[in-house]
Amino acid sequence: MTSPPARGPVLTVTLNLALDVTYVTGDVDWDGVNRVGAVHRRAGGKGVNVARVLAALGCEVLVTGLAGGPNGEAALADLAAAGLPTALTPISGPSRATLAVHDHGRAPGRTALFNEPGPLVTEDEIGRFLSDYEARLRGAAAVVISGSLPSGVSPRLYAELAARARAHGVPAVVDADGEPLRHAPGGRPEIVKPNAEELARALALSGPQEAHSPGTGPGTAVRGAQVLRRSGARAVVVSLGADGLLAVTPEGAWRAAMPYRVEGNPTGAGDALVAGLTLGLVEGTPWPERLRRAAALGAAAVAAPVAGDFDADVLREVHPGVRVEAEPV
């Protein structure tokens, strides 16, 4: 179904690296004692999850970002064990931990996330990362800039990273929220990928003239995507939950609809989707097929127990049934 890109690796940027802990339980009693059926501990953060999916699809990757403290060391050891190449810039503060509690005792299952804020990063540490980043961009096929920012980091940094990538002729994909998402189009990334709620928040931060359309439906998403494109993003892909995916691009607009709902753990589904979009970008896949594969990967990730994995059987089953249709803009 896929083939690796012809150029060098896809860089993934994870500035708020995490040690992800997932508890799989049944019938959680939020007021009492619970027994955990299974525990998964692994390196996490959105960029790491994207790298795992890309590597599983046969794409060469390089995990970049920041790492520090015992959690950072544990994450590095896990990445090495997984065979994922890394070039993480060391910092003095400890990388964060996250906890996902997946309750599968009641259909369709529920997942609660607990995310620590991350370390305080100094200007000198960001400067060292930027120097490392510039060196790694040479020969890269693409760069994925995603996830939250640790304390002390400017919300304009994602725009700067996208702009530096563009200066090297490397297309950038940005998946962010809040102020980083609002500023990201200024770096002229190739793709910006918010979900509907993130898009609405970014428009609200931009001022009342941009947040004129309430709600998070497809019509509002089209208008919001056009705002981000006018701000500099070449293409905007909005995940709409049960309503599928919407892409507004220079070649046109499309909407992808799933053939049925896949139940499971949604943590990491958006990262698998971003991996699909990025692979399509470096392969030059036409937008309709790019969306079809990305949507199917998101569904296949829901069927996997932990973020960064996907169910290959679900991918094969869902992919042909994803319906992609042109969307009026």
PyMOL commands that set and color helices and strands:
alter all, ss='L'
color gray80, all
select helices_A, chain A and resi 46-56+69-81+123-137+157-167+178-187+196-206+218-230+241-243+269-283+287-302+312-321
alter helices_A, ss='H'
color red, helices_A
select strands_A, chain A and resi 10-14+18-25+38-44+61-67+86-90+96-103+110-115+142-146+172-175+191-192+235-239+245-249+252-257+323-326
alter strands_A, ss='S'
color yellow, strands_A
deselect
rebuild
show_as cartoon
